[in-house]
Amino acid sequence: MRRLVRRRGRLVVAGIVVALAVVIGAGGWLIWLPAWRPALQAGERYAIDVSAHQGEIDWEAVAGDDVAVAYIKASEAADFTDRQFRANWVGSDRAGLRRGAYHFYGLCSPGEAQGRQVLAVAPPEPAALPPAGDLELAGNCRSRPQPDAVRQELDTFLTTVEAAWNRQVVLYLGDDFEKAYQVRGHLDRGLWQPRFLRRPGRDDWVLWQVGGFAHVDGVAGRVDLDVVRPCRLDPGPACPPDQRGR
C-alpha cells in the first residue's frame, strides 16, 4: 500500500511538473509571438492590414514602429462599408504610410455590384497602392456557388474595378478559397499570400501575411502583420529591375 501511495504521489508530482512546463511554454509563446517579425530581404518592408476591428489607430505611432505600408478594409460584398475606412485612409496618409484599400469578396453578391461598392467607398487615387480583393471562405456567406459561376462573377468584379483604377487588383487568396475554387492559375494578378510565420514556398507573391497576432505601436490589441515587396506591388522608375518581379 505504501509503495502504491508513493507511486501515485510521484505521478501527481510528475503531472504537475508537466503542466507547469506547458503553461510556462505557452506563456513564453504568447510573449514571443506578438513581438516577432521576420527578417526582411532586399527591397522588403513591413506592413499591416486593418479594419474596424482594430478600432481607432494612432497612425503616427504605427509609422514610428517601422511599418511603411497599410492595407485598409474599405468594403464587403455589395452593400457594406467599413466604418473606420475613411479615418484610417486619411490618418495613414498623414503619417506618411503608403496605403491601399481592400474589399472582402462576398460569394452571395454579383461581381459588378461589388465592384461598384468598392469604387464608391475607395475611388481611384493616383498616389494610392493598387486595390486588393480578399478571397476567403471564412466569414463569407453560406452559399457555395459552382466554380465556373464564381470565376465568372470574380472576373466581372475585377474588370469593373480595374477599368476605373487602370491598375490590376491584388488578390489575397485564402487556402480555403483556393481549395474550393482553384482560381490561382486562372487569375494572373499580384498575389497576397497568407502563410503563418514561414516564408511562402513560391516566390510569386507581392505581399505575405505573416500572421494575425502582431503587436504594433498605435494599434490596440493584435493586428495582421505583412511583408510587402513595394517594387512588385507598385513598380516605379526608382525600382531596381531585380526587385520588380512579375
C-alpha positions as CSV (number, residue, x, y, z in Angstrom):
1,M,0.0,0.0,0.0
2,R,2.8,2.4,0.9
3,R,4.5,1.7,-2.4
4,L,1.2,2.4,-4.3
5,V,0.8,5.7,-2.4
6,R,4.4,6.7,-3.2
7,R,3.9,5.8,-6.8
8,R,0.7,7.8,-7.0
9,G,2.5,10.7,-5.3
10,R,5.3,10.6,-7.8
11,L,2.8,10.5,-10.7
12,V,1.0,13.5,-9.3
13,V,4.2,15.4,-8.9
14,A,5.3,14.5,-12.5
15,G,1.9,15.6,-13.8
16,I,2.2,19.0,-12.0
17,V,5.7,19.4,-13.4
18,V,4.5,18.7,-17.0
19,A,1.5,21.0,-16.6
20,L,3.8,23.8,-15.3
21,A,6.1,23.3,-18.3
22,V,3.2,23.5,-20.7
23,V,1.9,26.7,-19.0
24,I,5.3,28.3,-19.0
25,G,5.9,27.3,-22.6
26,A,2.6,28.7,-23.7
27,G,3.2,31.9,-21.8
28,G,6.6,32.3,-23.5
29,W,5.0,31.7,-26.9
30,L,2.4,34.3,-26.2
31,I,5.1,36.8,-25.2
32,W,7.4,36.0,-28.1
33,L,4.9,35.7,-31.0
34,P,3.4,39.3,-30.9
35,A,6.9,40.8,-30.9
36,W,8.4,38.6,-33.6
37,R,9.0,39.9,-37.1
38,P,10.6,38.0,-39.9
39,A,13.9,39.3,-41.2
40,L,13.5,41.5,-44.3
41,Q,15.2,40.7,-47.6
42,A,16.3,43.3,-50.2
43,G,13.6,45.7,-51.0
44,E,11.0,44.4,-48.5
45,R,9.1,46.5,-45.9
46,Y,6.8,45.7,-43.0
47,A,3.0,46.3,-43.5
48,I,-0.2,45.8,-41.6
49,D,-3.8,45.2,-42.8
50,V,-6.6,46.6,-40.7
51,S,-10.3,47.1,-40.4
52,A,-12.8,48.4,-37.9
53,H,-11.9,45.5,-35.7
54,Q,-8.8,47.4,-34.7
55,G,-10.8,50.5,-33.6
56,E,-9.1,53.9,-33.6
57,I,-5.5,53.7,-34.7
58,D,-2.6,56.1,-33.9
59,W,-1.0,56.1,-37.3
60,E,1.9,58.3,-36.3
61,A,2.8,55.6,-33.7
62,V,2.4,52.9,-36.4
63,A,4.8,54.7,-38.7
64,G,7.3,55.1,-35.8
65,D,7.2,51.3,-35.4
66,D,8.9,50.6,-38.7
67,V,5.7,50.0,-40.6
68,A,5.7,51.5,-44.1
69,V,2.5,50.2,-45.7
70,A,-1.1,49.6,-44.7
71,Y,-3.9,47.9,-46.5
72,I,-7.2,49.1,-45.1
73,K,-10.6,47.5,-45.4
74,A,-13.0,49.6,-47.4
75,S,-16.0,47.4,-48.2
76,E,-17.6,44.0,-48.3
77,A,-20.0,42.3,-50.7
78,A,-22.3,44.8,-52.4
79,D,-23.6,47.0,-49.6
80,F,-21.1,47.1,-46.7
81,T,-18.7,49.9,-45.9
82,D,-16.1,49.6,-43.1
83,R,-16.9,52.3,-40.6
84,Q,-13.3,53.1,-39.9
85,F,-12.2,53.2,-43.5
86,R,-12.2,57.0,-44.0
87,A,-10.4,57.7,-40.7
88,N,-7.8,55.0,-41.4
89,W,-7.4,56.2,-45.0
90,V,-6.7,59.8,-44.1
91,G,-4.7,59.1,-40.9
92,S,-2.3,56.6,-42.5
93,D,-1.6,59.0,-45.4
94,R,-0.9,61.9,-43.0
95,A,1.5,59.7,-41.1
96,G,3.4,59.1,-44.3
97,L,2.5,55.4,-44.9
98,R,1.7,54.2,-48.4
99,R,-1.8,52.7,-48.3
100,G,-4.2,50.6,-50.3
101,A,-7.8,49.7,-49.9
102,Y,-9.1,46.1,-49.8
103,H,-12.6,44.6,-50.4
104,F,-13.8,41.4,-48.9
105,Y,-15.3,39.5,-51.8
106,G,-18.8,38.0,-51.0
107,L,-20.0,34.9,-52.7
108,C,-23.6,35.9,-52.4
109,S,-23.3,39.2,-54.4
110,P,-22.9,39.8,-58.1
111,G,-19.4,40.8,-59.1
112,E,-20.4,44.0,-60.8
113,A,-22.3,45.3,-57.8
114,Q,-19.3,44.5,-55.6
115,G,-17.1,46.4,-58.0
116,R,-19.4,49.4,-57.8
117,Q,-19.4,49.2,-54.0
118,V,-15.6,49.3,-53.6
119,L,-15.4,52.1,-56.1
120,A,-18.0,54.2,-54.2
121,V,-16.0,53.7,-51.0
122,A,-12.5,53.9,-52.4
123,P,-12.5,55.7,-55.7
124,P,-9.2,55.8,-57.7
125,E,-6.3,57.8,-56.3
126,P,-3.1,58.0,-58.3
127,A,-0.9,58.1,-55.2
128,A,-2.6,55.0,-53.6
129,L,-1.4,51.4,-53.9
130,P,-3.5,49.1,-56.1
131,P,-6.7,47.9,-54.5
132,A,-6.9,44.4,-53.2
133,G,-9.6,41.7,-53.2
134,D,-9.9,39.5,-50.2
135,L,-10.9,35.9,-51.2
136,E,-11.7,33.7,-48.2
137,L,-14.4,31.3,-47.3
138,A,-14.1,32.0,-43.6
139,G,-16.5,34.8,-42.7
140,N,-18.2,34.6,-46.1
141,C,-21.9,33.9,-46.7
142,R,-23.2,30.3,-46.6
143,S,-23.8,30.0,-50.3
144,R,-21.2,28.0,-52.2
145,P,-21.7,28.6,-55.9
146,Q,-20.2,26.4,-58.5
147,P,-16.6,27.2,-59.5
148,D,-17.5,28.3,-63.0
149,A,-20.0,30.8,-61.6
150,V,-17.6,32.1,-59.1
151,R,-14.9,32.6,-61.7
152,Q,-17.3,34.5,-63.9
153,E,-18.5,36.8,-61.2
154,L,-15.0,37.4,-60.0
155,D,-13.8,38.3,-63.5
156,T,-16.7,40.8,-63.7
157,F,-15.6,42.3,-60.3
158,L,-12.0,42.6,-61.4
159,T,-12.9,44.1,-64.7
160,T,-15.2,46.7,-63.1
161,V,-12.6,47.8,-60.5
162,E,-9.6,47.7,-62.9
163,A,-11.3,49.7,-65.6
164,A,-11.7,52.6,-63.1
165,W,-8.3,52.3,-61.4
166,N,-6.4,51.4,-64.6
167,R,-4.4,49.0,-62.5
168,Q,-4.6,45.4,-61.6
169,V,-6.2,44.3,-58.4
170,V,-4.0,42.4,-55.9
171,L,-5.6,39.2,-54.7
172,Y,-5.5,37.9,-51.1
173,L,-6.0,34.2,-51.7
174,G,-7.1,32.2,-48.6
175,D,-6.2,28.5,-48.7
176,D,-9.8,27.6,-48.2
177,F,-11.0,29.6,-51.2
178,E,-8.3,28.2,-53.5
179,K,-9.1,24.7,-52.4
180,A,-12.8,25.2,-53.3
181,Y,-12.4,27.2,-56.5
182,Q,-8.8,26.9,-57.9
183,V,-8.6,30.5,-59.0
184,R,-4.8,30.9,-58.7
185,G,-4.0,29.6,-62.2
186,H,-7.0,31.4,-63.7
187,L,-6.2,34.9,-62.5
188,D,-2.9,36.4,-63.4
189,R,-2.7,39.0,-60.6
190,G,-0.3,40.1,-57.9
191,L,-0.7,37.6,-55.0
192,W,-1.1,38.5,-51.3
193,Q,-0.1,35.2,-49.7
194,P,-1.2,34.1,-46.2
195,R,1.4,31.8,-44.6
196,F,1.8,31.7,-40.8
197,L,5.3,32.6,-39.8
198,R,7.1,30.9,-42.7
199,R,8.0,32.5,-46.0
200,P,5.9,31.3,-48.9
201,G,7.4,28.4,-50.7
202,R,6.7,30.0,-54.1
203,D,8.3,33.3,-55.0
204,D,5.4,34.9,-56.9
205,W,3.9,36.9,-54.0
206,V,3.8,40.7,-53.7
207,L,2.5,40.6,-50.1
208,W,3.0,38.0,-47.5
209,Q,0.6,37.9,-44.5
210,V,2.8,36.6,-41.7
211,G,0.1,36.2,-39.0
212,G,-2.6,37.9,-37.1
213,F,-1.1,38.2,-33.6
214,A,1.4,41.0,-34.1
215,H,1.8,43.9,-31.7
216,V,2.4,47.2,-33.4
217,D,2.6,50.6,-31.7
218,G,-0.5,52.6,-32.2
219,V,-2.8,49.6,-32.5
220,A,-4.8,48.3,-29.5
221,G,-4.6,44.6,-29.3
222,R,-3.3,42.3,-32.1
223,V,-3.1,43.1,-35.8
224,D,-2.2,41.3,-39.0
225,L,1.5,41.7,-39.9
226,D,2.6,41.6,-43.5
227,V,5.8,41.8,-45.5
228,V,5.5,43.8,-48.7
229,R,7.6,43.9,-51.8
230,P,6.8,47.5,-52.9
231,C,8.6,47.3,-56.3
232,R,6.5,44.2,-57.2
233,L,3.3,45.7,-55.8
234,D,3.6,49.1,-57.5
235,P,6.7,49.3,-59.7
236,G,8.1,52.8,-60.2
237,P,11.1,54.3,-62.0
238,A,13.3,54.1,-58.9
239,C,12.7,50.3,-58.5
240,P,15.8,48.1,-59.4
241,P,15.0,45.6,-62.2
242,D,15.7,42.7,-60.0
243,Q,13.0,43.8,-57.5
244,R,10.3,44.2,-60.0
245,G,9.5,40.5,-60.3
246,R,6.4,39.8,-62.4
